[in-house]
Amino acid sequence: MTDWRSAWVDALDHLEADVAEIEELLRADQFLRETPPSDAWAPPEGIGPLPLDLRPRADRILARQLAAAEAIARAMAGNRRQAALTSKIELFDSGAARPAYLDQAI
């Protein structure tokens, strides 16, 4: 009997984690919608060309920017997958009877 209860606790833990993840995505999405977009970066006027000794640092920064952009793209794709999954959740608001579980051991 304990295994049956544990299985349900695990199943509900997974569902709850999924919902928490979706709620966090929604909070992040709302933050992004409320945050004004930043302007594209341009070097300040009149500073001249990039010194050669700073080129490795600039390259590292560029690599980090590209990695961050890739991570954002993956997160957006994950968000789309999550949205597709959540669209399949039945909300039971159609008036149809909801399933009930009965412990017949009692």
N, C-alpha and C positions, 0 to 999 in steps of 0.2 A: 504494500500500500504506500509505503514511503517513496518507492521509486516512481510511482504514478504521480504523486504530489511534486516530487523533485523535477520530473519531466515538465510539468505544467509551470513550475516556478522558472525553469530555464527558458521555456517558450515565451513566457510573459516578459522575462528579462530582455530577451532579444527584441520583442516588439517594442518595449519601452525604450530601449537604446535606439532603435530605428526612429521612433517618434522624436526623441531628444535631438537626434542628428538633424532631422528635418526642421525642427524648431530653431536650431542654431543656424541652419542655412537661411531660414527666413529672416532671422534677426540680422545676419550679415548682409543679406540682400537689402533689407530696409536701410541699414547704415549706408550702404553704397549708393542707394537711391537718394538719400538725404545729404550726402557729402558732395559738394560741388567738384566737378572734374578739375584736375590740375592742368596747368598749361604745359605744353611740350617744352622741354628744356632746350635752351640755346646758350652757347657760350656768351659770357658778357662781352659787350662791344669794347674794342680797343685793347684786348689782352694779348693779341697776336696768336701765332700758331702754338700748338701744344709742344712744350719742350720734350725732346727725345727721352730724357730720363724719366718722364712721367708717363710715357706710353704704356709700360707694363701695368701700371696702376689703372690707367684708363681702360685697357683691355680686360683686366679683371672685373672692373665695374660693369663693362659691357656684357661680359659673360654672365655675371650675376643677374643683370637686367633680363637677358634672354632666358635664363633659367626660371626667373620669376614669371615671365610672360608665359612660358610653357606650363608652369604649375597652375597659373590662373586658367589657362585653356583646359587643362585636365580637370580642374575643379568645376569649371562650367559644364564640361561634358558629364561629370559625375552628377552635377545638379540636375541636368536634363534627364539622366537615367533615373534619378531619385524621383523626379516629378512624374515620369512615366509610371513608375511603380506606385506612387501614391494615388495616381488617377485610377488605379485598379482596386483601391480599398473600398469595400462596400460600407456605406454609411448607415445602412438600415433605416433610412428616413422615408422609405417608400410605403410604409404602413404594413409591410409584410411581417409575419411573425419572425421573431429572432430565435435562433437555435438555443436550446437550453441543455445543460449537462446535468444529469441526475446520477448521484452516487447510489447505486443499487445495493451496496453493502449494508446500508442502514436498515 
